[in-house]
Amino acid sequence: MAEMSSHETELSKTISGAERDRRVAAVHYARASVGLEGFSLSAADEEHAQRFINGDIDLEEFVQPRSALASPKA
């Protein structure tokens, strides 16, 4: 398993219950919106969403296109 960066560790330590609730609501809304379009989230998408909910990643990383996540950073 990959180690978390210090940024990820700090983020997950500082997320409040209210922020987590806001993130849960946002993910549920996004899941419903995608569903209305006739699509569903893959297992990888669900895991990514859970990382966002848990505070392991921030919004900027959460909304990155898949191609950006797969590419090595320069």
N, CA, C and O of each residue as an XYZ file, in Angstrom:
296
protein
N       0.837     -1.174      0.000
C       0.000      0.000      0.000
C       0.885      1.241      0.000
O       1.913      1.274      0.676
N       0.488      2.255     -0.754
C       1.278      3.474     -0.859
C       1.179      4.278      0.423
O       0.142      4.298      1.086
N       2.269      4.937      0.760
C       2.285      5.773      1.950
C       1.618      7.105      1.632
O       1.710      7.602      0.510
N       0.944      7.681      2.629
C       0.312      8.975      2.442
C       1.369     10.063      2.545
O       2.314      9.961      3.327
N       1.193     11.109      1.739
C       2.091     12.253      1.854
C       1.739     13.029      3.115
O       0.674     12.824      3.699
N       2.628     13.913      3.532
C       2.352     14.701      4.728
C       1.130     15.587      4.516
O       0.385     15.843      5.462
N       0.910     16.064      3.274
C      -0.266     16.878      2.973
C      -1.535     16.074      3.213
O      -2.480     16.578      3.820
N      -1.568     14.815      2.740
C      -2.739     13.965      2.932
C      -2.956     13.681      4.415
O      -4.094     13.687      4.885
N      -1.888     13.435      5.147
C      -1.999     13.160      6.572
C      -2.541     14.378      7.305
O      -3.437     14.250      8.139
N      -2.006     15.562      7.002
C      -2.481     16.787      7.633
C      -3.943     17.030      7.311
O      -4.716     17.400      8.196
N      -4.339     16.829      6.057
C      -5.706     17.066      5.638
C      -6.657     16.152      6.388
O      -7.680     16.615      6.893
N      -6.350     14.871      6.474
C      -7.257     13.940      7.131
C      -7.332     14.183      8.627
O      -8.332     13.836      9.255
N      -6.306     14.768      9.208
C      -6.324     15.074     10.635
C      -7.149     16.327     10.929
O      -7.643     16.489     12.045
N      -7.303     17.215      9.945
C      -7.946     18.496     10.201
C      -9.389     18.564      9.722
O     -10.061     19.557     10.000
N      -9.891     17.574      9.029
C     -11.252     17.636      8.514
C     -12.245     17.519      9.678
O     -12.128     16.641     10.532
N     -13.199     18.409      9.683
C     -14.193     18.417     10.756
C     -15.368     17.506     10.401
O     -15.517     17.082      9.255
N     -16.177     17.222     11.380
C     -17.378     16.431     11.139
C     -18.313     17.125     10.163
O     -18.927     16.480      9.313
N     -18.419     18.441     10.290
C     -19.277     19.211      9.388
C     -18.744     19.156      7.957
O     -19.520     19.037      7.008
N     -17.422     19.241      7.800
C     -16.817     19.162      6.467
C     -17.033     17.778      5.872
O     -17.332     17.648      4.685
N     -16.881     16.748      6.691
C     -17.109     15.386      6.207
C     -18.560     15.232      5.747
O     -18.817     14.641      4.698
N     -19.499     15.754      6.515
C     -20.917     15.692      6.143
C     -21.168     16.421      4.824
O     -21.942     15.957      3.986
N     -20.505     17.570      4.648
C     -20.644     18.336      3.400
C     -20.120     17.530      2.226
O     -20.718     17.523      1.150
N     -19.000     16.850      2.438
C     -18.414     16.034      1.375
C     -19.296     14.833      1.050
O     -19.445     14.475     -0.118
N     -19.875     14.214      2.060
C     -20.791     13.087      1.825
C     -21.965     13.563      0.966
O     -22.338     12.900     -0.001
N     -22.543     14.709      1.320
C     -23.673     15.245      0.565
C     -23.267     15.544     -0.881
O     -24.027     15.267     -1.810
N     -22.078     16.105     -1.071
C     -21.606     16.427     -2.422
C     -21.410     15.166     -3.255
O     -21.762     15.142     -4.434
N     -20.853     14.122     -2.654
C     -20.636     12.865     -3.378
C     -21.975     12.209     -3.712
O     -22.148     11.682     -4.811
N     -22.924     12.237     -2.773
C     -24.253     11.678     -3.054
C     -24.924     12.436     -4.205
O     -25.541     11.825     -5.078
N     -24.803     13.747     -4.203
C     -25.375     14.565     -5.274
C     -24.730     14.219     -6.619
O     -25.421     14.045     -7.623
N     -23.405     14.121     -6.623
C     -22.689     13.793     -7.861
C     -23.070     12.399     -8.359
O     -23.270     12.196     -9.557
N     -23.168     11.442     -7.437
C     -23.548     10.075     -7.807
C     -24.946     10.067     -8.426
O     -25.176      9.383     -9.424
N     -25.884     10.822     -7.841
C     -27.247     10.899     -8.366
C     -27.263     11.570     -9.737
O     -27.982     11.136    -10.636
N     -26.474     12.622     -9.892
C     -26.407     13.332    -11.165
C     -25.884     12.421    -12.274
O     -26.431     12.390    -13.377
N     -24.832     11.691    -11.968
C     -24.255     10.748    -12.931
C     -25.286      9.666    -13.268
O     -25.424      9.267    -14.425
N     -26.001      9.201    -12.252
C     -27.021      8.182    -12.456
C     -28.146      8.656    -13.359
O     -28.658      7.881    -14.166
N     -28.536      9.915    -13.235
C     -29.584     10.467    -14.091
C     -29.160     10.506    -15.554
O     -29.996     10.483    -16.457
N     -27.867     10.563    -15.771
C     -27.333     10.549    -17.136
C     -27.188      9.129    -17.672
O     -26.805      8.932    -18.826
N     -27.493      8.143    -16.835
C     -27.438      6.754    -17.276
C     -26.105      6.067    -17.009
O     -25.845      4.987    -17.540
N     -25.275      6.675    -16.205
C     -23.965      6.111    -15.893
C     -23.911      5.716    -14.422
O     -24.780      6.095    -13.637
N     -22.907      4.967    -14.062
C     -22.672      4.652    -12.656
C     -21.174      4.726    -12.395
O     -20.363      4.624    -13.316
N     -20.827      4.902    -11.144
C     -19.423      5.004    -10.773
C     -18.791      3.619    -10.717
O     -19.413      2.656    -10.270
N     -17.569      3.536    -11.169
C     -16.819      2.284    -11.079
C     -16.348      2.099     -9.633
O     -16.459      3.009     -8.811
N     -15.831      0.927     -9.344
C     -15.282      0.672     -8.012
C     -14.140      1.643     -7.717
O     -14.014      2.127     -6.592
N     -13.314      1.930     -8.713
C     -12.209      2.884     -8.527
C     -12.751      4.285     -8.246
O     -12.198      5.008     -7.416
N     -13.832      4.673     -8.934
C     -14.443      5.979     -8.686
C     -14.996      6.053     -7.269
O     -14.846      7.071     -6.593
N     -15.633      4.979     -6.821
C     -16.189      4.941     -5.467
C     -15.070      5.044     -4.421
O     -15.220      5.741     -3.417
N     -13.959      4.355     -4.656
C     -12.821      4.433     -3.738
C     -12.249      5.855     -3.701
O     -11.888      6.366     -2.641
N     -12.175      6.476     -4.872
C     -11.672      7.844     -4.973
C     -12.598      8.792     -4.201
O     -12.131      9.668     -3.474
N     -13.894      8.611     -4.363
C     -14.867      9.438     -3.648
C     -14.742      9.241     -2.142
O     -14.847     10.200     -1.376
N     -14.521      8.012     -1.722
C     -14.378      7.750     -0.291
C     -13.134      8.409      0.275
O     -13.145      8.884      1.410
N     -12.061      8.442     -0.506
C     -10.847      9.144     -0.064
C     -11.135     10.632      0.140
O     -10.632     11.240      1.085
N     -11.948     11.220     -0.751
C     -12.340     12.618     -0.613
C     -13.190     12.813      0.644
O     -12.953     13.741      1.416
N     -14.165     11.953      0.848
C     -15.037     12.041      2.018
C     -14.221     11.940      3.301
O     -14.462     12.684      4.252
N     -13.266     11.032      3.331
C     -12.457     10.812      4.530
C     -11.460     11.923      4.799
O     -10.888     11.998      5.886
N     -11.248     12.791      3.811
C     -10.287     13.877      3.984
C      -8.883     13.499      3.577
O      -7.934     14.227      3.871
N      -8.732     12.360      2.896
C      -7.405     11.931      2.444
C      -6.914     12.760      1.267
O      -5.708     12.894      1.061
N      -7.854     13.324      0.484
C      -7.511     14.188     -0.644
C      -8.407     15.416     -0.578
O      -9.475     15.385      0.033
N      -7.962     16.496     -1.211
C      -8.768     17.708     -1.225
C      -9.592     17.788     -2.507
O      -9.470     16.933     -3.385
N     -10.420     18.807     -2.610
C     -11.311     18.952     -3.756
C     -10.543     19.039     -5.066
O     -10.957     18.459     -6.070
N      -9.430     19.757     -5.061
C      -8.630     19.910     -6.281
C      -8.201     18.545     -6.835
O      -8.312     18.296     -8.035
N      -7.717     17.677     -5.965
C      -7.306     16.351     -6.425
C      -8.513     15.492     -6.785
O      -8.455     14.706     -7.731
N      -9.594     15.636     -6.044
C     -10.792     14.836     -6.285
C     -11.366     15.071     -7.680
O     -11.819     14.122     -8.320
N     -11.356     16.295     -8.158
C     -11.993     16.618     -9.435
C     -11.055     16.515    -10.639
O     -11.467     16.800    -11.763
N      -9.814     16.117    -10.422
C      -8.879     15.965    -11.531
C      -9.363     14.872    -12.485
O      -9.832     13.824    -12.043
N      -9.248     15.118    -13.798
C      -9.588     14.060    -14.765
C      -8.692     12.844    -14.560
O      -7.554     12.974    -14.110
N      -9.198     11.686    -14.884
C      -8.442     10.440    -14.716
C      -7.073     10.516    -15.393
O      -6.084     10.036    -14.838
N      -7.006     11.108    -16.574
C      -5.718     11.172    -17.288
C      -4.687     11.962    -16.490
O      -3.500     11.640    -16.532
N      -5.121     12.987    -15.767
C      -4.199     13.775    -14.952
C      -3.712     12.972    -13.747
O      -2.572     13.138    -13.313
N      -4.554     12.118    -13.214
C      -4.169     11.306    -12.062
C      -3.170     10.229    -12.463
O      -2.292      9.867    -11.680
N      -3.303      9.721    -13.676
C      -2.441      8.635    -14.133
C      -1.073      9.136    -14.603
O      -0.110      8.369    -14.623
N      -0.979     10.410    -14.982
C       0.266     10.948    -15.507
C       1.228     11.299    -14.376
O       0.811     11.845    -13.355
N       2.508     10.990    -14.552
C       3.489     11.380    -13.533
C       3.608     12.903    -13.500
O       3.518     13.560    -14.537
N       3.810     13.454    -12.320
C       3.944     14.901    -12.185
C       5.359     15.311    -12.527
O       6.327     14.662    -12.131
N       5.464     16.404    -13.271
C       6.781     16.887    -13.711
C       7.457     17.687    -12.640
O       8.572     18.169    -12.840
